Amino acid sequence: MAKKKAKKPVKSKKVSKKNKGKKVKKHGKKKKGGFGGLIIAVVIILAVIVVAKLKGGDPVKYIKAEKIIEFGSAGEKTGQMNGPRGLAVSKDGVLYVADLQNNRVDKFKLNGESAGVVGEKGEKKGQFKEPSGVAVDKDNNLYVADAWNGRIQKFDSKGRFVLEVGGEKAGFYSPRNVAVNDYGMVHVADTGTSRIHRFDTDGNRIGKPFGERGKALGNFQEVFGLAFDSKKRVYVGDPGNMRVAVLSGDLKPEASIRVKGWETAKPMWPMVAVDSRDYLYAVSSGTQEIWVYDTKNPKFKYVGTIKTDSKGKNLFGNPLGIAIDAQDNIYISEVTKNTIIKIRPVFE
């Protein structure tokens, strides 16, 4: 019987002391270092961010703004605030602030100097329970959205009570904002019913309330911000539908403007304003910025976003209310810091 040939022992590869403990790759090319992969990953992430920014419209264009002054502080004393909301600037140079948790309206000169207060907490005439929005007419009369008293109160320029509109007859349930156009028509944003009400400056109703809860054009999920342009159109901030509704002067639906900042993070109490150029400003508290649109453009062209000053420093923490004076300076209420920021955008 033939003997089987003995197999030769397989020689083991020697591992140098230098490579001892390391895995030796037997096949294929040597894998490239991780730094290049990191760069590729960063590029992909940035691309995703850019795509997200581009989705639904033009890329984000940032508008620098000059910070002129910041004034106010937290507290209950005159010149202090506790939850500032809506703002309004009168023709005689007074900034009115709806001071929600102090249950009053604060008055400031446009240089930030305190000019007193209007009202106090309560249910009587001249008193408030969560004043949320303010407006002034061409005669410098003050209108206050007195939310949890379910009414609008009117005061003269000295802060003296004139009249109120409210109760069951008015049909309000938590009116959160008020605005007066150049023709003496008072508009009320009643958040509780998602409707717009109109009155003359003597408190007489004009027409029927407009709107109902829904997503269709002319319907609202919520109503907050109110503003007007030179063509008498009405702009209504509707954060539930992530848009600003555009209505004709007689409240017929015309269009809507999608506010991308509101789509990214739903804002708290989104306010709007229009300047002398007919630029619309929509405050986006969730993204700490202001979105700007050209209302003279048939498609309401996006102009840019205000977020930083000329040095690239963020301007806002939690912006809510907005008002614009005759020189197009912008005033923003900062609810977290309990201050007012005065800025001037720099358009190229």
C-alpha positions as a Markdown table, in Angstrom:
| # | Residue | x | y | z |
|---|---|---|---|---|
| 1 | Met | 0.0 | 0.0 | 0.0 |
| 2 | Ala | 1.5 | 3.3 | -1.1 |
| 3 | Lys | 2.3 | 5.8 | 1.5 |
| 4 | Lys | 0.6 | 9.2 | 1.3 |
| 5 | Lys | 2.8 | 12.1 | 0.8 |
| 6 | Ala | 3.0 | 14.3 | 3.9 |
| 7 | Lys | 1.7 | 17.9 | 3.4 |
| 8 | Lys | 4.2 | 20.6 | 3.7 |
| 9 | Pro | 3.6 | 22.8 | 6.6 |
| 10 | Val | 2.2 | 26.3 | 5.7 |
| 11 | Lys | 4.6 | 28.9 | 6.7 |
| 12 | Ser | 3.1 | 31.6 | 8.8 |
| 13 | Lys | 3.7 | 35.2 | 7.7 |
| 14 | Lys | 5.9 | 37.0 | 10.0 |
| 15 | Val | 4.5 | 40.1 | 11.6 |
| 16 | Ser | 7.0 | 42.8 | 12.4 |
| 17 | Lys | 7.0 | 44.3 | 15.8 |
| 18 | Lys | 5.9 | 47.6 | 14.2 |
| 19 | Asn | 2.7 | 46.0 | 12.9 |
| 20 | Lys | 2.0 | 43.7 | 15.8 |
| 21 | Gly | -1.5 | 44.1 | 17.0 |
| 22 | Lys | -2.7 | 45.7 | 13.8 |
| 23 | Lys | -5.0 | 44.1 | 11.2 |
| 24 | Val | -3.3 | 43.3 | 7.9 |
| 25 | Lys | -5.5 | 43.9 | 4.9 |
| 26 | Lys | -5.0 | 40.9 | 2.6 |
| 27 | His | -6.8 | 42.0 | -0.6 |
| 28 | Gly | -7.8 | 45.2 | -2.4 |
| 29 | Lys | -6.3 | 48.7 | -2.4 |
| 30 | Lys | -5.4 | 50.4 | 0.7 |
| 31 | Lys | -8.3 | 52.4 | 2.1 |
| 32 | Lys | -7.9 | 56.2 | 2.0 |
| 33 | Gly | -7.8 | 58.2 | 5.2 |
| 34 | Gly | -11.0 | 59.4 | 6.9 |
| 35 | Phe | -10.3 | 63.1 | 6.4 |
| 36 | Gly | -11.4 | 63.1 | 2.7 |
| 37 | Gly | -14.6 | 61.2 | 3.8 |
| 38 | Leu | -15.2 | 63.9 | 6.4 |
| 39 | Ile | -15.0 | 66.6 | 3.8 |
| 40 | Ile | -17.5 | 64.8 | 1.6 |
| 41 | Ala | -19.9 | 64.3 | 4.5 |
| 42 | Val | -19.7 | 68.0 | 5.3 |
| 43 | Val | -20.4 | 69.0 | 1.7 |
| 44 | Ile | -23.4 | 66.7 | 1.6 |
| 45 | Ile | -24.8 | 68.2 | 4.8 |
| 46 | Leu | -24.4 | 71.7 | 3.4 |
| 47 | Ala | -26.0 | 70.7 | 0.2 |
| 48 | Val | -29.0 | 69.3 | 2.1 |
| 49 | Ile | -29.3 | 72.6 | 4.0 |
| 50 | Val | -29.1 | 74.6 | 0.8 |
| 51 | Val | -31.8 | 72.4 | -0.8 |
| 52 | Ala | -34.0 | 72.9 | 2.2 |
| 53 | Lys | -33.5 | 76.7 | 1.9 |
| 54 | Leu | -34.3 | 76.6 | -1.7 |
| 55 | Lys | -37.4 | 74.5 | -1.4 |
| 56 | Gly | -40.6 | 76.4 | -2.2 |
| 57 | Gly | -39.0 | 79.5 | -3.6 |
| 58 | Asp | -35.9 | 81.7 | -3.9 |
| 59 | Pro | -32.8 | 81.0 | -1.8 |
| 60 | Val | -32.5 | 83.0 | 1.4 |
| 61 | Lys | -31.0 | 86.4 | 1.0 |
| 62 | Tyr | -29.9 | 88.1 | 4.1 |
| 63 | Ile | -30.4 | 91.9 | 4.6 |
| 64 | Lys | -28.1 | 93.6 | 7.0 |
| 65 | Ala | -29.6 | 96.1 | 9.5 |
| 66 | Glu | -28.2 | 98.9 | 11.6 |
| 67 | Lys | -29.1 | 98.5 | 15.2 |
| 68 | Ile | -29.9 | 102.1 | 16.4 |
| 69 | Ile | -30.9 | 101.5 | 20.0 |
| 70 | Glu | -32.3 | 98.9 | 22.4 |
| 71 | Phe | -34.3 | 100.1 | 25.4 |
| 72 | Gly | -36.4 | 98.9 | 28.3 |
| 73 | Ser | -35.9 | 96.1 | 30.8 |
| 74 | Ala | -37.9 | 93.5 | 32.8 |
| 75 | Gly | -40.1 | 94.7 | 35.6 |
| 76 | Glu | -43.2 | 96.6 | 36.7 |
| 77 | Lys | -41.9 | 100.1 | 37.0 |
| 78 | Thr | -42.5 | 102.8 | 34.4 |
| 79 | Gly | -40.2 | 102.2 | 31.5 |
| 80 | Gln | -40.0 | 98.5 | 32.2 |
| 81 | Met | -42.0 | 95.7 | 30.6 |
| 82 | Asn | -43.2 | 92.2 | 31.2 |
| 83 | Gly | -44.1 | 90.4 | 28.0 |
| 84 | Pro | -44.2 | 93.1 | 25.3 |
| 85 | Arg | -46.4 | 92.2 | 22.3 |
| 86 | Gly | -48.0 | 94.5 | 19.7 |
| 87 | Leu | -46.5 | 97.9 | 18.8 |
| 88 | Ala | -47.7 | 101.1 | 17.2 |
| 89 | Val | -46.1 | 104.5 | 16.3 |
| 90 | Ser | -48.2 | 107.6 | 16.3 |
| 91 | Lys | -47.8 | 110.6 | 14.0 |
| 92 | Asp | -46.8 | 112.7 | 17.0 |
| 93 | Gly | -43.8 | 110.4 | 17.7 |
| 94 | Val | -45.0 | 108.1 | 20.5 |
| 95 | Leu | -44.3 | 104.3 | 20.5 |
| 96 | Tyr | -47.1 | 102.4 | 22.2 |
| 97 | Val | -46.3 | 98.9 | 23.6 |
| 98 | Ala | -48.9 | 96.3 | 24.6 |
| 99 | Asp | -47.4 | 95.1 | 27.9 |
| 100 | Leu | -49.2 | 91.8 | 28.2 |
| 101 | Gln | -48.3 | 90.6 | 31.7 |
| 102 | Asn | -48.2 | 94.1 | 33.3 |
| 103 | Asn | -51.8 | 94.6 | 31.9 |
| 104 | Arg | -51.1 | 98.1 | 30.6 |
| 105 | Val | -49.8 | 100.0 | 27.5 |
| 106 | Asp | -46.3 | 101.5 | 27.8 |
| 107 | Lys | -45.4 | 104.7 | 26.1 |
| 108 | Phe | -42.0 | 105.6 | 24.9 |
| 109 | Lys | -40.5 | 108.5 | 22.9 |
| 110 | Leu | -38.7 | 107.3 | 19.7 |
| 111 | Asn | -35.3 | 107.7 | 21.4 |
| 112 | Gly | -36.3 | 105.1 | 24.0 |
| 113 | Glu | -37.2 | 107.5 | 26.8 |
| 114 | Ser | -40.2 | 106.4 | 28.8 |
| 115 | Ala | -43.3 | 108.6 | 28.4 |
| 116 | Gly | -45.6 | 106.9 | 30.9 |
| 117 | Val | -48.3 | 104.2 | 30.8 |
| 118 | Val | -52.0 | 103.8 | 30.0 |
| 119 | Gly | -54.3 | 101.6 | 32.1 |
| 120 | Glu | -53.9 | 98.9 | 34.7 |
| 121 | Lys | -55.2 | 95.4 | 35.4 |
| 122 | Gly | -58.9 | 95.0 | 35.7 |
| 123 | Glu | -62.2 | 94.8 | 33.9 |
| 124 | Lys | -63.5 | 98.4 | 34.2 |
| 125 | Lys | -63.2 | 101.0 | 31.5 |
| 126 | Gly | -59.6 | 101.9 | 31.0 |
| 127 | Gln | -58.4 | 98.6 | 32.5 |
| 128 | Phe | -57.0 | 95.5 | 30.8 |
| 129 | Lys | -56.7 | 91.8 | 31.0 |
| 130 | Glu | -53.8 | 90.8 | 28.6 |
| 131 | Pro | -53.6 | 93.7 | 26.2 |
| 132 | Ser | -52.1 | 92.1 | 23.1 |
| 133 | Gly | -52.3 | 94.6 | 20.2 |
| 134 | Val | -52.3 | 98.4 | 19.8 |
| 135 | Ala | -53.0 | 100.8 | 17.0 |
| 136 | Val | -53.2 | 104.6 | 16.4 |
| 137 | Asp | -55.3 | 106.6 | 14.0 |
| 138 | Lys | -54.4 | 109.8 | 12.1 |
| 139 | Asp | -55.6 | 111.9 | 15.1 |
| 140 | Asn | -53.2 | 110.0 | 17.4 |
| 141 | Asn | -56.0 | 108.2 | 19.2 |
| 142 | Leu | -55.0 | 104.9 | 20.7 |
| 143 | Tyr | -56.8 | 101.6 | 20.2 |
| 144 | Val | -56.1 | 98.6 | 22.4 |
| 145 | Ala | -57.0 | 94.9 | 21.8 |
| 146 | Asp | -58.0 | 93.9 | 25.4 |
| 147 | Ala | -58.0 | 90.1 | 24.8 |
| 148 | Trp | -59.5 | 88.6 | 27.9 |
| 149 | Asn | -62.0 | 91.4 | 28.5 |
| 150 | Gly | -63.1 | 90.6 | 24.9 |
| 151 | Arg | -63.1 | 94.2 | 23.7 |
| 152 | Ile | -61.3 | 97.0 | 21.9 |
| 153 | Gln | -60.8 | 100.2 | 23.9 |
| 154 | Lys | -60.1 | 103.6 | 22.5 |
| 155 | Phe | -58.2 | 106.4 | 24.3 |
| 156 | Asp | -57.2 | 109.9 | 23.2 |
| 157 | Ser | -53.6 | 111.0 | 22.8 |
| 158 | Lys | -53.5 | 111.9 | 26.6 |
| 159 | Gly | -54.5 | 108.4 | 27.6 |
| 160 | Arg | -58.0 | 109.3 | 28.5 |
| 161 | Phe | -60.7 | 106.6 | 27.9 |
| 162 | Val | -63.1 | 107.4 | 25.0 |
| 163 | Leu | -65.1 | 104.3 | 24.2 |
| 164 | Glu | -65.1 | 100.5 | 24.0 |
| 165 | Val | -66.4 | 98.0 | 21.5 |
| 166 | Gly | -67.1 | 94.5 | 22.9 |
| 167 | Gly | -69.5 | 92.1 | 24.5 |
| 168 | Glu | -71.9 | 89.8 | 22.8 |
| 169 | Lys | -72.9 | 92.4 | 20.3 |
| 170 | Ala | -69.4 | 92.6 | 19.0 |
| 171 | Gly | -69.0 | 88.9 | 18.8 |
| 172 | Phe | -65.4 | 88.8 | 20.0 |
| 173 | Tyr | -63.7 | 85.9 | 21.6 |
| 174 | Ser | -60.1 | 86.9 | 22.4 |
| 175 | Pro | -59.3 | 89.8 | 20.1 |
| 176 | Arg | -55.5 | 89.8 | 19.9 |
| 177 | Asn | -54.8 | 92.6 | 17.5 |
| 178 | Val | -56.2 | 95.8 | 16.1 |
| 179 | Ala | -55.2 | 98.2 | 13.2 |
| 180 | Val | -56.5 | 101.4 | 11.7 |
| 181 | Asn | -56.1 | 102.3 | 8.1 |
| 182 | Asp | -55.7 | 105.8 | 6.6 |
| 183 | Tyr | -59.4 | 106.0 | 6.0 |
| 184 | Gly | -60.5 | 105.6 | 9.6 |
| 185 | Met | -61.5 | 102.0 | 9.4 |
| 186 | Val | -60.7 | 99.9 | 12.5 |
| 187 | His | -59.8 | 96.3 | 11.9 |
| 188 | Val | -59.9 | 93.7 | 14.6 |
| 189 | Ala | -58.1 | 90.3 | 14.5 |
| 190 | Asp | -60.3 | 88.0 | 16.7 |
| 191 | Thr | -58.0 | 85.0 | 17.2 |
| 192 | Gly | -60.7 | 83.0 | 19.1 |
| 193 | Thr | -63.1 | 83.0 | 16.1 |
| 194 | Ser | -60.5 | 83.3 | 13.3 |
| 195 | Arg | -62.4 | 86.3 | 11.9 |
| 196 | Ile | -61.7 | 89.9 | 11.0 |
| 197 | His | -64.2 | 92.6 | 12.3 |
| 198 | Arg | -64.4 | 96.2 | 11.1 |
| 199 | Phe | -65.7 | 99.3 | 12.8 |
| 200 | Asp | -65.5 | 103.1 | 12.3 |
| 201 | Thr | -63.6 | 105.2 | 14.8 |
| 202 | Asp | -66.9 | 105.8 | 16.7 |
| 203 | Gly | -67.3 | 102.1 | 17.3 |
| 204 | Asn | -70.0 | 101.5 | 14.6 |
| 205 | Arg | -69.8 | 98.1 | 12.9 |
| 206 | Ile | -68.9 | 98.1 | 9.2 |
| 207 | Gly | -70.2 | 95.0 | 7.3 |
| 208 | Lys | -70.2 | 91.5 | 8.6 |
| 209 | Pro | -67.3 | 89.7 | 10.2 |
| 210 | Phe | -65.0 | 88.1 | 7.6 |
| 211 | Gly | -63.5 | 84.6 | 7.6 |
| 212 | Glu | -63.9 | 81.2 | 9.2 |
| 213 | Arg | -61.6 | 78.4 | 10.3 |
| 214 | Gly | -60.1 | 76.5 | 7.4 |
| 215 | Lys | -57.3 | 76.2 | 4.9 |
| 216 | Ala | -58.9 | 77.6 | 1.7 |
| 217 | Leu | -58.1 | 81.1 | 0.5 |
| 218 | Gly | -60.1 | 83.5 | 2.6 |
| 219 | Asn | -60.2 | 81.1 | 5.6 |
| 220 | Phe | -57.8 | 81.2 | 8.6 |
| 221 | Gln | -56.4 | 78.9 | 11.2 |
| 222 | Glu | -55.5 | 81.8 | 13.3 |
| 223 | Val | -55.5 | 85.6 | 12.9 |
| 224 | Phe | -52.8 | 87.8 | 14.5 |
| 225 | Gly | -50.9 | 90.4 | 12.4 |
| 226 | Leu | -52.7 | 93.2 | 10.6 |
| 227 | Ala | -51.2 | 95.7 | 8.1 |
| 228 | Phe | -52.2 | 97.8 | 5.1 |
| 229 | Asp | -50.5 | 98.9 | 1.9 |
| 230 | Ser | -50.9 | 102.0 | -0.2 |
| 231 | Lys | -53.5 | 100.2 | -2.4 |
| 232 | Lys | -55.8 | 99.7 | 0.7 |
| 233 | Arg | -55.1 | 96.0 | 0.8 |
| 234 | Val | -55.2 | 94.2 | 4.1 |
| 235 | Tyr | -52.5 | 91.7 | 5.2 |
| 236 | Val | -53.4 | 89.1 | 7.8 |
| 237 | Gly | -50.8 | 87.0 | 9.6 |
| 238 | Asp | -52.2 | 83.4 | 9.6 |
| 239 | Pro | -49.5 | 81.2 | 11.3 |
| 240 | Gly | -51.8 | 78.1 | 11.3 |
| 241 | Asn | -51.7 | 78.1 | 7.5 |
| 242 | Met | -48.1 | 79.4 | 7.5 |
| 243 | Arg | -49.0 | 82.4 | 5.3 |
| 244 | Val | -50.0 | 86.0 | 5.2 |
| 245 | Ala | -53.4 | 86.3 | 3.6 |
| 246 | Val | -53.8 | 89.2 | 1.1 |
| 247 | Leu | -57.3 | 90.8 | 1.1 |
| 248 | Ser | -58.7 | 93.7 | -0.9 |
| 249 | Gly | -59.9 | 96.8 | 1.0 |
| 250 | Asp | -63.4 | 95.3 | 1.2 |
| 251 | Leu | -61.9 | 92.0 | 2.5 |
| 252 | Lys | -62.1 | 89.9 | -0.7 |
| 253 | Pro | -59.4 | 87.3 | -0.9 |
| 254 | Glu | -56.7 | 88.1 | -3.5 |
| 255 | Ala | -53.6 | 86.0 | -2.7 |
| 256 | Ser | -51.5 | 84.5 | 0.0 |
| 257 | Ile | -47.8 | 84.8 | 0.8 |
| 258 | Arg | -46.0 | 81.7 | 2.1 |
| 259 | Val | -43.6 | 82.8 | 4.8 |
| 260 | Lys | -40.7 | 80.3 | 4.8 |
| 261 | Gly | -39.6 | 81.1 | 8.3 |
| 262 | Trp | -43.1 | 80.2 | 9.6 |
| 263 | Glu | -42.8 | 76.9 | 7.7 |
| 264 | Thr | -39.5 | 76.1 | 9.5 |
| 265 | Ala | -40.8 | 77.0 | 13.0 |
| 266 | Lys | -44.3 | 78.1 | 13.8 |
| 267 | Pro | -44.1 | 81.6 | 15.2 |
| 268 | Met | -45.7 | 82.8 | 18.4 |
| 269 | Trp | -48.1 | 85.7 | 17.7 |
| 270 | Pro | -46.8 | 86.6 | 14.3 |
| 271 | Met | -47.1 | 90.3 | 13.5 |
| 272 | Val | -46.7 | 92.1 | 10.2 |
| 273 | Ala | -46.1 | 95.6 | 9.0 |
| 274 | Val | -45.8 | 97.6 | 5.8 |
| 275 | Asp | -43.3 | 100.4 | 5.2 |
| 276 | Ser | -43.4 | 103.4 | 2.8 |
| 277 | Arg | -42.0 | 101.3 | 0.0 |
| 278 | Asp | -44.9 | 98.9 | 0.4 |
| 279 | Tyr | -42.5 | 96.3 | 1.6 |
| 280 | Leu | -44.2 | 93.7 | 3.9 |
| 281 | Tyr | -42.4 | 92.6 | 7.0 |
| 282 | Ala | -43.4 | 89.3 | 8.6 |
| 283 | Val | -41.9 | 88.6 | 12.0 |
| 284 | Ser | -40.7 | 85.0 | 12.5 |
| 285 | Ser | -40.1 | 84.4 | 16.2 |
| 286 | Gly | -39.3 | 80.7 | 15.8 |
| 287 | Thr | -36.3 | 81.5 | 13.5 |
| 288 | Gln | -35.4 | 84.8 | 15.1 |
| 289 | Glu | -35.7 | 86.8 | 11.9 |
| 290 | Ile | -37.9 | 89.0 | 9.7 |
| 291 | Trp | -39.0 | 88.1 | 6.2 |
| 292 | Val | -39.5 | 90.9 | 3.7 |
| 293 | Tyr | -41.7 | 90.9 | 0.6 |
| 294 | Asp | -42.4 | 93.5 | -2.2 |
| 295 | Thr | -46.2 | 94.0 | -2.3 |
| 296 | Lys | -45.9 | 96.1 | -5.5 |
| 297 | Asn | -44.6 | 93.1 | -7.3 |
| 298 | Pro | -47.6 | 91.0 | -8.7 |
| 299 | Lys | -46.1 | 87.9 | -7.3 |
| 300 | Phe | -45.1 | 89.5 | -3.9 |
| 301 | Lys | -41.5 | 88.9 | -4.6 |
| 302 | Tyr | -39.3 | 87.9 | -1.7 |
| 303 | Val | -36.8 | 90.7 | -1.0 |
| 304 | Gly | -34.7 | 89.2 | 1.8 |
| 305 | Thr | -34.5 | 88.2 | 5.5 |
| 306 | Ile | -33.3 | 90.5 | 8.3 |
| 307 | Lys | -31.4 | 88.5 | 10.9 |
| 308 | Thr | -28.0 | 90.1 | 11.7 |
| 309 | Asp | -26.4 | 93.5 | 12.0 |
| 310 | Ser | -23.6 | 94.9 | 9.8 |
| 311 | Lys | -21.0 | 92.9 | 11.8 |
| 312 | Gly | -22.9 | 89.6 | 11.4 |
| 313 | Lys | -24.2 | 89.5 | 14.9 |
| 314 | Asn | -27.7 | 88.2 | 15.5 |
| 315 | Leu | -30.2 | 91.0 | 16.2 |
| 316 | Phe | -33.0 | 89.0 | 17.8 |
| 317 | Gly | -33.7 | 86.5 | 20.5 |
| 318 | Asn | -37.5 | 86.2 | 20.5 |
| 319 | Pro | -39.0 | 88.9 | 18.3 |
| 320 | Leu | -42.8 | 89.4 | 18.3 |
| 321 | Gly | -44.3 | 92.8 | 17.7 |
| 322 | Ile | -43.4 | 95.2 | 14.9 |
| 323 | Ala | -44.0 | 98.8 | 14.1 |
| 324 | Ile | -42.5 | 101.2 | 11.5 |
| 325 | Asp | -42.2 | 105.0 | 11.8 |
| 326 | Ala | -42.4 | 107.7 | 9.1 |
| 327 | Gln | -38.6 | 107.4 | 8.4 |
| 328 | Asp | -39.0 | 103.6 | 8.0 |
| 329 | Asn | -37.1 | 102.8 | 11.2 |
| 330 | Ile | -38.4 | 99.4 | 12.5 |
| 331 | Tyr | -39.3 | 98.7 | 16.1 |
| 332 | Ile | -39.3 | 95.1 | 17.4 |
| 333 | Ser | -40.6 | 93.9 | 20.8 |
| 334 | Glu | -38.2 | 91.3 | 22.3 |
| 335 | Val | -40.4 | 89.2 | 24.6 |
| 336 | Thr | -37.6 | 87.2 | 26.3 |
| 337 | Lys | -35.4 | 90.3 | 27.2 |
| 338 | Asn | -38.4 | 92.6 | 27.7 |
| 339 | Thr | -36.9 | 95.2 | 25.5 |
| 340 | Ile | -37.6 | 97.1 | 22.3 |
| 341 | Ile | -35.0 | 97.1 | 19.4 |
| 342 | Lys | -34.9 | 99.9 | 16.9 |
| 343 | Ile | -33.2 | 99.0 | 13.6 |
| 344 | Arg | -32.9 | 100.4 | 10.1 |
| 345 | Pro | -32.5 | 97.8 | 7.2 |
| 346 | Val | -29.8 | 98.4 | 4.6 |
| 347 | Phe | -31.2 | 97.6 | 1.2 |
| 348 | Glu | -28.7 | 97.4 | -1.6 |
